[in-house]
């Protein structure tokens, strides 16, 4: 069984797994650049409504997640290209 110290770093481990998963899905064209842009917007929107969202979370954590998602989206867009989503 894991120790408490092993659980403390699980956020970083989860982030590495999710970053890798997003890149893999984009490589296989299962996610489009537009999908990733929409995901960025959803995370950003959730950060703005952190306290009253259906799944409440810390406002600080939600803002950090939104910034990280924007960074990941920028990297994937540059690395794999693709069409941007249409303006609404």
C-alpha positions in Angstrom: 0.0 0.0 0.0 1.3 3.5 -0.8 2.5 5.9 1.8 1.2 9.4 2.5 4.2 10.9 0.7 3.3 8.9 -2.5 -0.1 10.4 -2.4 1.1 13.9 -2.2 2.7 13.8 -5.7 -0.3 12.2 -7.3 -1.4 15.5 -8.8 1.8 15.7 -10.9 1.5 12.0 -11.9 -2.1 12.6 -13.0 -1.1 15.6 -15.0 1.6 13.7 -16.9 -0.9 10.9 -17.7 -3.5 13.4 -18.9 -1.0 15.4 -21.0 0.2 12.2 -22.6 -3.4 11.0 -23.2 -4.4 14.3 -24.9 -1.3 14.1 -27.2 -2.0 10.5 -28.1 -5.6 11.1 -28.9 -4.6 14.1 -31.1 -1.9 12.0 -32.8 -4.5 9.4 -33.7 -6.9 12.1 -34.9 -9.5 11.1 -32.3 -9.3 14.7 -31.0 -9.3 17.7 -33.3 -7.7 21.0 -32.6 -11.2 22.4 -32.3 -12.0 19.8 -29.7 -9.0 20.8 -27.7 -10.0 24.5 -28.0 -13.5 23.7 -26.8 -12.0 21.8 -23.8 -9.8 24.8 -23.0 -12.9 27.0 -23.0 -14.8 24.6 -20.8 -12.0 24.4 -18.2 -11.8 28.2 -18.3 -15.6 28.5 -17.8 -15.5 26.2 -14.9 -12.7 28.3 -13.3 -15.0 31.3 -13.5 -17.8 29.4 -11.7 -15.7 27.3 -9.4 -17.7 27.7 -6.3 -21.2 27.2 -7.8 -20.4 24.6 -10.4 -22.2 21.2 -10.3 -18.8 19.8 -9.1 -17.5 22.5 -6.8 -13.8 23.0 -6.5 -11.3 25.4 -5.3 -11.2 28.6 -7.3 -7.4 28.7 -7.2 -7.1 25.1 -8.4 -9.6 25.8 -11.2 -7.6 28.8 -12.3 -4.4 26.8 -12.3 -6.1 24.1 -14.3 -7.4 26.6 -16.8 -3.9 28.0 -17.3 -2.4 24.6 -17.7 -5.1 23.5 -20.2 -4.3 26.6 -22.2 -0.6 25.8 -22.2 -1.3 22.2 -23.2 -3.7 23.3 -25.9 -1.1 25.7 -27.3 1.5 23.0 -27.4 -0.7 20.5 -29.1 -1.9 23.1 -31.6 1.7 24.0 -32.5 2.9 20.4 -32.5 0.0 18.7 -34.4 -1.7 21.6 -36.2 -5.2 21.3 -37.5 -8.1 23.6 -38.1 -9.3 26.0 -35.5 -12.9 25.8 -34.5 -15.4 28.1 -36.2 -16.3 31.3 -34.4 -19.6 31.3 -32.6 
